Amino acid sequence: MKKIILIVSCIALIASCRKRDDNYSTVEVYSTPTITLSGQQYYSIHVGDEAPVITATAYDSFYNEFCEVSYDASGIDNTTPGIYSVPMTARNHFKMEGRASVVVAVTNIADSIDLSGEYLRAATGGTANVTKVARGLYETDNVGGNAGASTHAFFLQLAPDTMIVPTQPTTDGDMEFPTSNFVFDANGVLTSYTYTISNPTYGTAARTFTRQ
């Protein structure tokens, strides 16, 4: 009788183990390639110049494989001053995609001009650091001017007293700038700038920044 009970117990234990096996689940792990630029991240060409040759490599460290990088520069209009984003992609053998981009400015402004500096939005106490990243191309690290914010955007200088903020992609989505005004002093120094932003996460109030 004890033997029978033991056998039944073993059968029950085996059945229980099998049941757990049937409910076993796995966690899928995937990886995407990392794109590394061989050249620049920011380019500036004169109106009429050929688009730059962009070079990059991609590697997926999880699968230990190099991946081909492709990019589409067809959106660059070298006849029209502006800021153009060139998307880059790389896929591993599972078709998982890594992405990056480079920025190309088209302008005839002299390379000797540098308007980099710290600009304060007094209404919020937010500071924006404006940095020259290529000839005529500037990056702000706080486009909204809110204290502690860090959304980047680009300005483009077309002439010694002319700067624009084109529609562009940002980490907060595409941004349009319906109005903008950049003020220069007699020496060509950018003293202040004001613009409005059209974006679902930003208000419509004018944002004014003053050079510090």
Secondary structure, DSSP 8 states (H G I E B T S, - for coil): -HHHHHHHHHHHHHHHHHHHHHT----------EEEESS-SEEEE-TT-------EEEEETTTTEEE-EEE--TT--TTS-EEEEEEEEEE-TT--EEEEEEEEEE----TT----EEEEETTTTEEEEEEEEETTEEEES-SS--TT----EEEEEEETTEEE---B--TTS-BB-S-EEEEE-TTS-EEEEEE--B-TTS-SS-EEEEE-
